[in-house]
Amino acid sequence: MSDTPLPQPLLEDHELERLDEFLDSERVDPDALDLVSAHGFLVALAVAPREVDTASWVAELFHGEPEFADADEHGEILGLLEKLRGSAIETLEQGGLPELPFEPTLDGLPPEETPIGDWCAGFMEAVFLDEAAWFEQDEETVAALLLPFMALSGLFDDEPDMADMVADTARLEPLVGQLPDLVLDLYLHYRVPPETPKPMPRKKKPAGRGKGKPGHKR
């Protein structure tokens, strides 16, 4: 038996369908995040090293204020978004992996043409909201952990350092399956204090008579 935990769904199917229906409606700005991008965005907010103000991330997700039918719908939709983020926090806190809303394969397609690219782009949008905080602690490690998200997002294709990597779909394919584990690794990076080296014990001197000490006489 494998010790790898099974990914946990962050919302029920009918809740995801309700969010999808609303985010895909004409009452939401055309530039707002769709369901898959919003899922990545909210998972990143769950991972984030510090809390982002709700008004800020809601405005970013919707690119403004949607036309809610009434106060009930406003509460319902924001409640589902908060529930998704909260479920991600709870899952990661218990050492679990979040279930991602796509099949973990590119099928030879460029990432930006797949839901994988959309999800990673949404994840990175949340990173950009408070980028300084993400890289404040051990920038090199965080950059390495975020590299697959960046490469798969399609947002960095023009970066010279990324060009060769993103052009090779076969090289990107293995990264897709690593995403849930990388999410957990990032979460733990910000919440588990680094191990401090244990002090080396001083070497004990061999037992014997010290200099100048009289011997024991019978």
C-alpha positions as CSV (number, residue, x, y, z in Angstrom):
1,M,0.0,0.0,0.0
2,S,1.2,3.5,-0.8
3,D,1.6,6.1,2.0
4,T,0.7,8.9,-0.4
5,P,-2.5,10.6,0.8
6,L,-5.4,10.8,-1.7
7,P,-6.1,14.3,-2.8
8,Q,-9.1,15.8,-1.0
9,P,-11.9,17.7,-2.9
10,L,-12.2,21.3,-1.6
11,L,-15.9,21.7,-2.5
12,E,-18.8,19.3,-3.3
13,D,-19.6,18.8,-7.0
14,H,-22.8,20.8,-6.8
15,E,-21.0,23.7,-5.1
16,L,-18.3,23.8,-7.9
17,E,-21.1,23.7,-10.5
18,R,-22.8,26.7,-8.8
19,L,-19.6,28.7,-8.8
20,D,-18.9,27.7,-12.4
21,E,-22.4,28.9,-13.4
22,F,-22.0,32.3,-11.7
23,L,-18.4,32.9,-12.9
24,D,-19.3,32.1,-16.4
25,S,-22.4,34.3,-16.4
26,E,-22.7,37.8,-18.1
27,R,-23.1,39.3,-14.7
28,V,-19.3,38.9,-14.1
29,D,-16.6,40.9,-15.8
30,P,-15.2,39.1,-18.9
31,D,-11.7,39.4,-17.4
32,A,-12.7,37.8,-14.1
33,L,-11.2,34.4,-13.2
34,D,-13.2,31.4,-14.4
35,L,-13.8,28.4,-12.1
36,V,-10.4,26.7,-12.7
37,S,-8.4,29.9,-12.4
38,A,-10.3,30.9,-9.3
39,H,-9.6,27.5,-7.7
40,G,-5.9,28.0,-8.2
41,F,-6.2,31.5,-6.9
42,L,-7.9,30.5,-3.7
43,V,-5.5,27.6,-3.1
44,A,-2.6,30.0,-3.4
45,L,-4.4,32.3,-0.9
46,A,-4.6,29.3,1.5
47,V,-0.9,28.8,1.1
48,A,0.1,32.5,1.3
49,P,2.5,33.4,4.1
50,R,0.2,36.1,5.4
51,E,-3.5,36.9,5.2
52,V,-4.6,39.0,2.2
53,D,-7.5,41.4,2.9
54,T,-10.7,39.9,1.7
55,A,-11.8,43.0,-0.2
56,S,-8.5,43.0,-2.1
57,W,-8.7,39.4,-3.3
58,V,-12.4,39.5,-4.1
59,A,-11.8,42.5,-6.3
60,E,-8.9,40.8,-8.0
61,L,-10.8,37.6,-8.6
62,F,-13.9,39.3,-10.1
63,H,-12.0,42.3,-11.7
64,G,-14.5,44.5,-10.0
65,E,-17.9,44.0,-8.5
66,P,-20.2,41.5,-10.1
67,E,-23.9,42.1,-10.6
68,F,-25.3,40.0,-7.8
69,A,-29.0,39.3,-8.0
70,D,-29.5,40.2,-4.4
71,A,-27.9,40.0,-0.9
72,D,-28.6,36.3,-0.7
73,E,-26.7,35.5,-3.9
74,H,-23.9,37.8,-2.8
75,G,-23.6,35.9,0.5
76,E,-23.9,32.5,-1.3
77,I,-21.1,33.1,-3.8
78,L,-18.7,34.7,-1.4
79,G,-19.4,32.0,1.0
80,L,-18.5,29.3,-1.5
81,L,-15.2,31.1,-2.3
82,E,-14.4,31.4,1.4
83,K,-15.3,27.7,1.9
84,L,-13.0,26.6,-0.9
85,R,-10.1,28.6,0.6
86,G,-10.9,27.4,4.1
87,S,-11.1,23.8,2.9
88,A,-7.7,24.1,1.3
89,I,-6.3,25.5,4.6
90,E,-7.8,22.6,6.6
91,T,-6.6,20.0,4.2
92,L,-3.0,21.4,4.1
93,E,-3.0,21.8,7.9
94,Q,-3.6,18.1,8.2
95,G,-0.9,17.3,5.8
96,G,-3.3,16.4,3.0
97,L,-3.2,17.2,-0.7
98,P,-5.9,19.3,-2.4
99,E,-7.7,17.8,-5.3
100,L,-7.2,19.8,-8.4
101,P,-9.9,20.4,-11.0
102,F,-8.3,18.9,-14.0
103,E,-6.8,15.7,-15.4
104,P,-3.0,15.7,-14.6
105,T,-1.8,15.5,-18.1
106,L,-1.0,18.0,-20.9
107,D,-1.6,15.4,-23.7
108,G,1.1,17.1,-25.7
109,L,-0.6,20.5,-25.6
110,P,1.0,23.8,-24.5
111,P,0.0,24.4,-20.9
112,E,-1.8,27.7,-21.7
113,E,-4.2,25.7,-23.9
114,T,-5.3,23.5,-21.0
115,P,-7.0,23.9,-17.6
116,I,-3.6,23.2,-16.0
117,G,-2.3,26.4,-17.4
118,D,-5.4,28.3,-16.3
119,W,-5.2,26.9,-12.7
120,C,-1.5,27.8,-12.5
121,A,-2.1,31.3,-13.8
122,G,-4.8,31.8,-11.2
123,F,-2.3,30.5,-8.5
124,M,0.3,33.0,-9.7
125,E,-2.2,35.9,-9.7
126,A,-2.6,35.3,-6.0
127,V,1.2,35.3,-5.5
128,F,1.4,38.7,-7.3
129,L,-1.1,40.1,-4.8
130,D,1.5,40.0,-2.1
131,E,4.7,39.0,-3.9
132,A,7.1,40.5,-1.4
133,A,5.7,38.3,1.4
134,W,6.1,35.1,-0.7
135,F,9.8,35.7,-1.3
136,E,10.7,37.2,2.0
137,Q,11.7,33.9,3.6
138,D,14.4,31.9,1.8
139,E,13.9,33.4,-1.7
140,E,15.9,30.6,-3.4
141,T,13.7,27.8,-2.0
142,V,10.5,29.6,-2.8
143,A,11.6,30.3,-6.4
144,A,12.4,26.6,-6.9
145,L,9.0,25.5,-5.5
146,L,7.1,28.1,-7.6
147,L,9.0,27.3,-10.8
148,P,6.6,24.6,-12.0
149,F,3.6,26.9,-11.4
150,M,5.3,29.7,-13.3
151,A,6.3,27.4,-16.2
152,L,2.9,25.9,-16.5
153,S,1.0,29.2,-16.2
154,G,1.9,30.5,-19.6
155,L,2.5,33.9,-18.0
156,F,6.3,33.8,-18.3
157,D,6.8,32.4,-21.8
158,D,8.6,35.6,-22.9
159,E,11.1,35.3,-20.1
160,P,14.5,34.3,-21.6
161,D,15.3,32.1,-18.6
162,M,12.0,30.2,-19.1
163,A,11.9,30.0,-22.9
164,D,13.7,26.6,-23.3
165,M,11.7,25.0,-20.5
166,V,8.2,26.1,-21.6
167,A,9.0,25.1,-25.2
168,D,9.5,21.5,-24.2
169,T,6.1,20.0,-23.4
170,A,7.6,16.6,-22.6
171,R,9.7,18.3,-20.0
172,L,6.7,20.1,-18.5
173,E,4.5,17.0,-18.3
174,P,6.1,15.5,-15.1
175,L,5.6,18.8,-13.3
176,V,1.8,18.5,-13.6
177,G,1.6,15.5,-11.2
178,Q,3.8,17.3,-8.7
179,L,1.5,20.3,-8.2
180,P,-0.5,19.0,-5.2
181,D,2.7,18.0,-3.4
182,L,4.3,21.4,-4.2
183,V,1.3,23.2,-2.8
184,L,1.8,21.3,0.5
185,D,5.5,21.9,0.4
186,L,4.9,25.7,0.1
187,Y,2.3,25.7,2.8
188,L,4.7,23.9,5.2
189,H,7.6,26.1,4.2
190,Y,5.8,29.1,5.6
191,R,4.5,27.4,8.8
192,V,7.1,24.9,9.9
193,P,10.1,26.7,11.5
194,P,13.4,25.7,10.1
195,E,15.4,23.3,12.1
196,T,18.2,24.9,14.1
197,P,21.4,23.0,14.2
198,K,21.9,21.1,17.4
199,P,24.9,22.2,19.4
200,M,27.8,19.7,19.2
201,P,28.5,18.1,22.5
202,R,32.0,18.8,23.9
203,K,34.3,15.8,23.7
204,K,34.8,14.2,27.1
205,K,38.4,13.9,28.2
206,P,39.5,10.4,28.9
207,A,39.3,9.4,32.6
208,G,42.6,9.6,34.4
209,R,44.6,11.7,36.8
210,G,44.9,15.3,36.1
211,K,48.2,17.1,36.2
212,G,49.4,17.9,39.6
213,K,46.8,15.8,41.4
214,P,48.1,13.4,44.0
215,G,47.5,9.7,43.4
216,H,45.2,7.7,45.6
217,K,47.1,5.8,48.2
218,R,45.9,2.7,49.9
